[in-house]
Each structure stands twice: as C-alpha cells, then as structure tokens.
Amino acid sequence: MDIYKDVADRLAQPGAIGVIPTDTVYGVVCRAADAVAVKRLYALKQRAAKPGTIMAATIEQLEELGIKRRYLTAVQEFWPGAVSVVIACGPELESLHQGKLSLAVRLPDLATLQALLAQTGPLLTTSANQPGEPVAATIEQAQRYFGQTVDFYVDGGDVSDRQPSTVIRVVDDAVEVLRPGAVDINDNQEINA
C-alpha cells in the first residue's frame, strides 16, 4: 500500500503543510515552490535563518527550482540516499534559504517517496519536532507537537530506529560532515556500506 497516495493532492492546495514519514524520519513538508507554505512551515517550526532541506526526485527538479546544475553534478555521487548536501544558491531562493545563500538538498532512495516527489516537485522539509524536543518517532508524537496547526498527517508507523539524513558540505573537493546521520562518510570521503 502506498502511504503517500493522497499526499500530492493535499500538497497541491495553496499554503498546505503536512507531516509525513520520509526515507529517514518524520518531517514537516510543503512544496518548495509555494512561498506561502514555506513561510508557514518556517513560522510553525520557529526557524529564522535556519533553512530546512529540499528533497527532490531528480537533479532536474532542483535545477528547475533555481539551483545551478554545476553545483548539483559535482555532488551527485551521494544520491540517491540519505545524504543532504549544502549547496550554494542565489538570492532568488531567499524565501527558502532565509538569507544564508545555501540550502541542504537531497534525492531520497525510497521508490514511493521518489514517486511522490515526481508529482509534487521539490519539497521543503524539516524534522517533525518542536525546537529542543526529540524528533517524532510516531505520528501520535507529531500530533502532540503540532495538533491542528498542520493540514494533514501520514502515518508511517514507528520510525524510532531511523536517523536523520547525514548533512555534508563539499569545499575544495573535501567533504565536511556538518551533521552525522543515517549514512556514514569515512575519512576518504566515501560512503561506508
């Protein structure tokens, strides 16, 4: 059964945000191209100058969003998978990067999530928790955090055995791990199997 069955329709509503299981943990999501939804998501999570992550089905979707292809092709070896790469982007994406001029982006390795992203376009996501609280491991915990302030919830079961994505930045061909997570990057800057 596809747990994302109605999510594309729900996210197509202007300003819509919801909580879904991703390939890693539960996330609060909205369409990255929906400026009203992006503003609403950041306000809900009380995130000022702390951008979320952009998930997409393909590099082409990220390019259509406004991220330069040269930055994407330089790191495509990390995808698909649970590695979010911080990439430079311009002022035209300020509603997403909140003045940081960079965004964490990734292409997840989960067929059903890729299919959803193919329908919705890139999604902005942040972990399903309130500042300083643990990430929701169940949909019930997410509902306690957000109640009626989000438009919908998708129950993916207990995900307490999952970790958030690994966040990296590539500077002068060197990989800097900004946040350890689901994927282990070794000293040779390779993904450990």
C-alpha positions in Angstrom: 0.0 0.0 0.0 1.3 3.5 -0.9 1.2 5.6 2.2 1.7 8.7 0.0 -1.4 8.0 -2.0 -3.3 11.3 -1.4 -0.3 13.5 -0.3 0.3 15.1 -3.7 -3.3 16.3 -3.9 -3.1 17.6 -0.3 0.1 19.5 -1.0 -1.4 21.0 -4.2 -3.6 23.1 -2.0 -2.1 26.6 -1.7 -0.2 27.1 1.5 -0.5 23.4 2.6 1.8 21.8 5.0 1.8 18.3 6.5 3.7 15.7 8.4 4.9 12.6 6.5 7.4 9.8 7.1 10.4 10.4 4.8 13.1 7.9 3.9 14.7 8.9 7.3 12.5 10.4 10.0 9.1 12.1 10.1 9.2 15.5 8.5 7.0 18.6 8.2 6.8 19.2 4.5 5.5 21.7 1.9 6.0 22.3 -1.8 9.3 24.3 -2.1 7.7 26.4 -4.9 4.8 27.5 -2.7 6.1 30.7 -1.0 3.0 30.9 1.4 3.5 27.3 2.5 7.3 27.8 3.0 6.6 30.9 5.2 4.0 29.0 7.1 6.3 26.0 7.7 9.2 28.2 8.9 6.8 30.0 11.3 5.5 26.7 12.6 9.0 25.4 13.3 10.2 28.8 14.6 13.0 28.7 12.2 14.6 32.0 11.4 17.9 31.9 9.5 17.9 28.1 9.8 16.8 26.7 6.4 15.2 23.3 6.0 16.2 20.6 3.5 15.0 20.3 -0.1 14.1 16.8 -1.2 13.6 16.2 -4.9 13.1 13.2 -7.3 15.8 14.3 -9.7 18.6 16.8 -10.2 16.5 18.4 -13.0 13.8 19.2 -10.4 16.4 21.0 -8.2 17.6 22.8 -11.3 14.1 23.9 -12.2 13.7 25.2 -8.6 16.7 27.5 -9.3 19.8 25.6 -8.1 22.7 25.7 -10.6 23.4 22.4 -12.3 27.2 22.7 -11.8 26.7 22.5 -8.1 24.4 19.5 -8.3 26.5 17.4 -10.7 29.6 17.9 -8.5 27.8 16.0 -5.7 25.5 13.7 -7.5 27.6 10.7 -6.4 26.0 11.0 -2.9 22.5 10.3 -4.3 20.0 8.8 -4.2 20.3 8.3 -0.4 20.1 9.9 3.0 22.8 12.4 2.4 21.9 16.1 2.4 24.4 18.3 0.7 24.7 22.0 1.4 24.8 23.8 -1.9 25.2 27.5 -2.8 22.2 29.2 -4.3 21.2 32.8 -5.2 19.1 35.5 -3.7 16.1 34.4 -5.9 15.6 31.5 -3.4 15.8 33.7 -0.3 12.3 32.5 0.9 13.9 29.0 1.1 17.4 29.8 2.3 16.4 32.7 4.6 19.4 34.8 3.6 22.0 32.0 4.0 22.6 31.7 0.2 22.8 28.0 0.6 20.5 25.0 1.0 20.8 21.4 2.0 19.4 19.3 -0.8 19.0 15.5 -1.4 17.5 12.9 -3.6 16.0 10.2 -1.3 16.4 6.5 -2.1 12.8 5.3 -1.5 10.7 4.5 -4.5 7.4 5.6 -3.1 8.8 8.9 -1.9 10.5 9.4 -5.3 7.1 8.9 -6.9 5.5 11.5 -4.7 8.3 14.0 -5.4 7.8 13.3 -9.2 4.2 14.5 -8.7 4.7 17.4 -6.3 8.1 18.8 -7.3 10.7 19.5 -4.7 9.5 19.5 -1.1 10.9 21.6 1.7 11.2 19.5 4.9 12.3 19.9 8.5 12.2 17.3 11.2 8.9 16.8 12.9 9.6 18.3 16.3 9.5 21.5 18.2 12.8 23.3 19.0 14.8 21.4 21.6 12.5 18.4 21.5 13.2 14.9 20.1 12.1 14.2 16.5 8.7 12.5 16.5 9.1 8.7 16.2 5.4 8.2 15.7 2.6 10.1 14.1 0.9 10.4 17.6 4.0 12.2 18.9 4.0 14.5 15.8 0.3 15.3 16.5 1.2 16.2 20.1 3.8 18.7 18.7 1.6 20.2 16.0 -2.1 19.4 16.7 -4.3 21.2 14.2 -1.5 23.6 13.0 -0.7 21.4 10.1 -3.2 20.3 7.4 -2.6 16.6 7.4 -0.6 13.7 8.9 0.5 10.5 7.2 1.1 7.5 9.5 4.2 5.5 8.6 4.5 3.6 11.8 7.2 3.8 14.4 10.4 5.2 12.9 12.4 5.3 16.2 15.1 3.0 14.6 15.8 5.6 11.9 18.3 8.5 11.9 18.0 11.9 10.1 20.0 12.4 7.0 23.7 13.0 7.1 24.4 16.6 6.2 27.6 17.5 4.4 29.3 20.3 2.6 31.9 19.9 -0.1 34.7 22.6 0.0 37.6 22.3 -2.5 36.8 18.6 -3.1 36.9 17.9 0.7 33.8 16.6 2.4 32.9 18.2 5.7 30.3 16.3 7.8 28.1 19.0 9.3 25.7 16.5 11.0 26.3 12.8 11.3 23.2 10.7 10.5 21.9 7.8 8.6 24.9 7.5 6.2 28.4 7.1 7.4 31.0 9.1 5.5 34.6 7.7 6.1 37.9 9.6 6.2 38.4 9.0 2.5 35.1 10.9 1.9 33.3 7.8 0.7 30.0 6.4 1.8 30.6 3.3 4.1 28.4 0.4 3.0 
